[in-house]
Amino acid sequence: MPISIAVIMFGIGLELKFSDFRRVFYYPKSIFTGLASQMFLLPLIAFALVYFWPMQPIHKVGIMLLAACPGGTASNLVTKMLRGRVALSVSLTAFNSFLILFTIPIIIELSYNLFGTESKSVDLSFWRTMKEVMTSVVLPVMSGIIIGNLLSDKQRESLHKPLQYILPSLLLIAVVTVIFIDESSSNIRYMDYLPLFGPLILLNLFTMLTGFFTAKSLKLKHDTAFTIAIEMGLQNSVLALYIANQLLKDEDLSLIAILYGSFSLITTFGFAYLFKQYFKPSGKSKKM
């Protein structure tokens, strides 16, 4: 899985330029909007949904854990496929990977207390997390950008078409392996958990709508708005699965991450495509 992610991020980097990131930091409003949406609005939406939805308390905690794990490599690739702001997506992934070191333990602790289950704590290693972000996201993207900028425009264009098919295929293989073939998830009978798909699909849709229209209300560009929507909709199911299995050692928690990961890539792409095509602005927007 880490190798697949690194290869995908390298491929994404091949089609980026350092100037793409310069634009992101020249207009930081998009970064702050995306991070605030992921760190605050996403958990609030999840809490409002699970508080009123009839389900087992441990499954409510599982959804809160999922909401505490925003972003991931999949969002970067979906953004690229829909021609969104890839540099913004990559930047959000890097920043929120640092912030969740502090937010995940807080959200997990509060969720256990609020929903009446046995309280547990999560200790995420700072240096381990930073190492994973550097090796799977930052360094591959940087390497791709450097190599891509050494190529001519014609060479870069010749790479574009095969990458359109290679990168999504790699991601699909990685997701299928983790969600359906991994030992912790291969024995799950999905039909037994149909009632849980309702709140999970609503979480996916509501968070994307919130991210999209929050960005729109702040007068951000259309491609920025649906990029933030993608970041809101595609949670890092692999990270949630790791925390549930390895740190909290609870199969009921990991179930939520597995169920969400089984469909969220498809639904997020579909919803984002609709936002892109049917909510286009009629006038000009600011370059942010």
C-alpha positions as CSV (number, residue, x, y, z in Angstrom):
1,M,0.0,0.0,0.0
2,P,2.7,2.6,0.9
3,I,4.5,1.9,-2.4
4,S,1.3,2.3,-4.4
5,I,0.6,5.6,-2.7
6,A,4.1,6.9,-3.4
7,V,3.9,5.9,-7.1
8,I,0.5,7.6,-7.4
9,M,1.8,10.8,-5.8
10,F,4.9,10.7,-8.0
11,G,2.6,10.5,-11.1
12,I,0.6,13.4,-9.8
13,G,3.8,15.4,-9.3
14,L,4.8,14.9,-12.9
15,E,2.0,17.1,-14.1
16,L,2.5,19.8,-11.4
17,K,4.7,22.8,-11.3
18,F,6.1,24.6,-8.2
19,S,4.2,27.7,-9.4
20,D,1.0,25.7,-8.7
21,F,1.9,25.7,-5.0
22,R,3.0,29.3,-5.1
23,R,-0.5,30.2,-6.1
24,V,-1.9,28.3,-3.1
25,F,0.2,30.2,-0.6
26,Y,-0.2,33.6,-2.3
27,Y,-4.0,33.1,-1.7
28,P,-4.1,31.3,1.7
29,K,-7.8,31.7,2.0
30,S,-8.4,28.4,0.2
31,I,-6.0,26.6,2.5
32,F,-7.6,28.0,5.7
33,T,-11.1,27.3,4.4
34,G,-10.3,23.7,3.5
35,L,-8.5,23.0,6.8
36,A,-11.3,24.7,8.9
37,S,-13.9,22.7,7.0
38,Q,-12.1,19.4,7.6
39,M,-11.0,20.0,11.2
40,F,-14.3,21.6,12.6
41,L,-17.3,21.2,10.2
42,L,-16.6,17.6,9.3
43,P,-16.7,16.3,12.9
44,L,-19.7,18.5,13.7
45,I,-21.7,17.1,10.8
46,A,-20.8,13.6,11.8
47,F,-21.8,14.2,15.4
48,A,-25.1,15.7,14.4
49,L,-25.8,12.7,12.2
50,V,-24.9,10.0,14.7
51,Y,-26.5,11.7,17.6
52,F,-30.0,11.3,16.1
53,W,-29.5,8.2,14.1
54,P,-30.5,4.9,15.8
55,M,-27.4,2.7,15.8
56,Q,-25.1,0.9,18.3
57,P,-23.0,3.4,20.3
58,I,-19.7,1.7,19.2
59,H,-20.8,2.4,15.5
60,K,-21.3,6.0,16.4
61,V,-17.8,6.2,17.8
62,G,-16.6,4.5,14.5
63,I,-18.2,7.2,12.4
64,M,-16.6,9.9,14.6
65,L,-13.3,8.2,14.1
66,L,-13.8,8.3,10.4
67,A,-14.7,12.0,10.5
68,A,-11.5,12.6,12.5
69,C,-9.4,11.1,9.6
70,P,-9.9,13.6,6.7
71,G,-8.2,13.6,3.4
72,G,-5.7,11.1,2.0
73,T,-4.1,10.2,-1.3
74,A,-7.3,9.2,-2.9
75,S,-8.6,12.8,-2.7
76,N,-5.5,14.0,-4.5
77,L,-6.1,11.6,-7.4
78,V,-9.8,12.3,-7.7
79,T,-9.0,16.0,-7.8
80,K,-6.6,15.4,-10.6
81,M,-9.0,13.3,-12.5
82,L,-11.7,16.0,-12.3
83,R,-9.1,18.7,-13.1
84,G,-9.5,20.5,-9.8
85,R,-6.8,22.3,-7.8
86,V,-4.3,19.4,-7.3
87,A,-1.7,21.6,-5.5
88,L,-4.4,22.7,-3.0
89,S,-5.5,19.1,-2.5
90,V,-1.9,17.9,-1.9
91,S,-1.2,20.9,0.5
92,L,-4.4,20.1,2.5
93,T,-3.4,16.5,2.8
94,A,0.1,17.4,4.1
95,F,-1.3,20.0,6.6
96,N,-4.1,17.9,7.9
97,S,-1.8,14.9,8.4
98,F,-0.1,17.1,11.0
99,L,-3.2,18.5,12.6
100,I,-4.9,15.1,13.1
101,L,-2.1,14.2,15.5
102,F,-3.9,16.5,18.0
103,T,-7.5,16.3,16.9
104,I,-7.9,12.5,16.6
105,P,-7.2,11.7,20.3
106,I,-9.5,14.5,21.4
107,I,-12.4,13.4,19.1
108,I,-12.0,9.7,20.1
109,E,-11.9,10.5,23.8
110,L,-15.0,12.8,23.6
111,S,-16.9,10.2,21.4
112,Y,-16.4,7.4,23.9
113,N,-17.6,9.6,26.7
114,L,-20.6,11.0,24.9
115,F,-21.9,7.7,23.6
116,G,-21.5,5.8,26.8
117,T,-18.9,3.2,25.8
118,E,-15.7,2.4,27.6
119,S,-13.3,5.2,27.3
120,K,-10.0,4.6,25.4
121,S,-7.1,6.8,24.4
122,V,-5.2,7.1,21.1
123,D,-1.5,7.9,21.0
124,L,-0.3,8.8,17.5
125,S,3.4,9.0,17.1
126,F,4.4,12.4,15.8
127,W,7.7,11.3,14.1
128,R,6.2,8.1,12.6
129,T,3.3,10.1,11.1
130,M,5.6,12.8,9.8
131,K,7.9,10.1,8.3
132,E,4.9,8.5,6.5
133,V,3.7,11.8,5.1
134,M,7.1,12.7,3.9
135,T,7.8,9.3,2.2
136,S,4.3,8.7,0.8
137,V,3.2,12.3,-0.2
138,V,5.8,15.1,0.0
139,L,8.9,13.5,-1.4
140,P,7.2,11.6,-4.2
141,V,5.3,14.8,-5.3
142,M,8.5,16.8,-5.1
143,S,10.4,14.2,-7.1
144,G,7.7,14.1,-9.7
145,I,7.6,17.9,-10.1
146,I,11.4,18.1,-10.4
147,I,11.5,15.4,-13.1
148,G,8.4,16.7,-14.8
149,N,10.0,20.2,-15.1
150,L,13.1,18.7,-16.7
151,L,10.9,17.3,-19.5
152,S,9.7,19.2,-22.6
153,D,6.1,20.1,-23.0
154,K,5.8,17.4,-25.7
155,Q,7.2,14.7,-23.3
156,R,4.9,15.8,-20.5
157,E,1.9,15.6,-22.8
158,S,2.9,12.1,-24.0
159,L,2.9,11.0,-20.3
160,H,-0.5,12.5,-19.6
161,K,-2.6,9.9,-21.4
162,P,-1.1,6.7,-19.9
163,L,-1.1,8.3,-16.4
164,Q,-4.9,8.9,-16.7
165,Y,-5.3,5.2,-16.7
166,I,-2.3,3.9,-14.7
167,L,-2.8,6.1,-11.6
168,P,-6.6,5.3,-11.0
169,S,-5.9,1.6,-11.6
170,L,-3.2,1.6,-9.0
171,L,-5.5,3.3,-6.5
172,L,-8.3,0.9,-7.2
173,I,-6.0,-2.1,-6.7
174,A,-4.7,-0.6,-3.4
175,V,-8.2,0.1,-2.1
176,V,-9.6,-3.3,-3.1
177,T,-6.7,-5.0,-1.4
178,V,-7.1,-3.1,1.9
179,I,-10.9,-3.2,2.0
180,F,-11.7,-6.6,0.5
181,I,-8.6,-8.8,0.7
182,D,-6.9,-7.7,3.9
183,E,-7.3,-10.3,6.7
184,S,-9.3,-7.9,8.9
185,S,-12.0,-7.2,6.3
186,S,-12.2,-10.2,4.0
187,N,-14.7,-12.1,6.1
188,I,-17.2,-9.2,6.4
189,R,-20.7,-10.0,5.0
190,Y,-21.7,-6.5,3.7
191,M,-25.4,-7.4,3.3
192,D,-25.6,-7.9,7.1
193,Y,-24.8,-4.2,7.6
194,L,-27.1,-2.5,5.1
195,P,-28.6,-0.2,7.7
196,L,-25.2,1.3,8.3
197,F,-24.8,2.4,4.7
198,G,-27.6,5.0,5.1
199,P,-25.8,7.3,7.6
200,L,-22.5,6.7,5.9
201,I,-23.8,7.8,2.5
202,L,-25.4,10.8,4.1
203,L,-22.2,11.6,5.8
204,N,-20.4,11.5,2.4
205,L,-23.0,13.7,0.7
206,F,-23.6,16.3,3.5
207,T,-19.9,16.9,4.2
208,M,-19.3,17.4,0.5
209,L,-22.2,19.8,0.2
210,T,-21.0,21.7,3.3
211,G,-17.4,22.0,2.0
212,F,-18.6,23.1,-1.5
213,F,-21.1,25.8,-0.4
214,T,-18.8,27.0,2.4
215,A,-16.2,27.8,-0.2
216,K,-18.8,29.3,-2.5
217,S,-20.1,31.5,0.3
218,L,-16.5,32.8,0.8
219,K,-16.3,33.7,-2.9
220,L,-13.7,31.1,-3.7
221,K,-13.3,29.9,-7.3
222,H,-15.4,27.1,-8.6
223,D,-12.5,24.6,-8.9
224,T,-11.4,25.5,-5.4
225,A,-14.9,24.8,-4.1
226,F,-15.2,21.3,-5.6
227,T,-11.6,20.5,-4.6
228,I,-12.5,21.2,-1.0
229,A,-15.7,19.2,-1.4
230,I,-13.6,16.2,-2.5
231,E,-11.3,16.6,0.6
232,M,-14.4,16.6,2.8
233,G,-16.0,13.6,1.2
234,L,-13.0,11.2,1.0
235,Q,-12.0,10.3,4.5
236,N,-8.7,8.4,5.1
237,S,-10.4,5.0,5.7
238,V,-7.0,3.3,5.8
239,L,-5.9,5.4,8.7
240,A,-9.2,4.9,10.5
241,L,-8.8,1.1,9.9
242,Y,-5.3,1.2,11.3
243,I,-6.3,3.1,14.5
244,A,-9.3,0.8,15.0
245,N,-7.4,-2.4,14.5
246,Q,-3.9,-1.6,15.9
247,L,-4.4,1.1,18.5
248,L,-8.0,0.6,19.8
249,K,-8.2,-3.1,18.9
250,D,-11.9,-3.0,18.2
251,E,-13.4,-4.8,15.2
252,D,-16.7,-2.9,15.5
253,L,-14.8,0.3,14.9
254,S,-12.9,-1.0,12.0
255,L,-16.2,-2.1,10.4
256,I,-17.2,1.5,9.8
257,A,-14.0,2.3,8.0
258,I,-14.3,-0.8,5.9
259,L,-17.9,0.0,4.9
260,Y,-17.2,3.6,4.1
261,G,-14.1,2.7,2.1
262,S,-16.1,0.2,0.0
263,F,-18.1,3.0,-1.7
264,S,-16.8,6.4,-0.9
265,L,-14.3,6.6,-3.7
266,I,-17.1,6.1,-6.3
267,T,-19.7,8.3,-4.6
268,T,-17.2,11.1,-4.0
269,F,-16.1,11.1,-7.6
270,G,-19.8,11.1,-8.7
271,F,-20.9,13.9,-6.4
272,A,-17.9,16.1,-7.2
273,Y,-18.5,15.6,-10.9
274,L,-22.1,16.8,-10.4
275,F,-20.8,19.8,-8.5
276,K,-18.3,20.6,-11.2
277,Q,-20.7,20.3,-14.1
278,Y,-24.0,21.7,-12.7
279,F,-23.0,24.3,-10.1
280,K,-20.8,26.4,-12.3
281,P,-20.8,30.1,-11.6
282,S,-22.5,32.5,-14.0
283,G,-20.1,35.3,-13.4
284,K,-16.4,35.7,-12.7
285,S,-14.9,34.6,-9.4
286,K,-11.8,35.7,-7.6
287,K,-8.6,33.9,-8.1
288,M,-8.2,32.1,-4.8
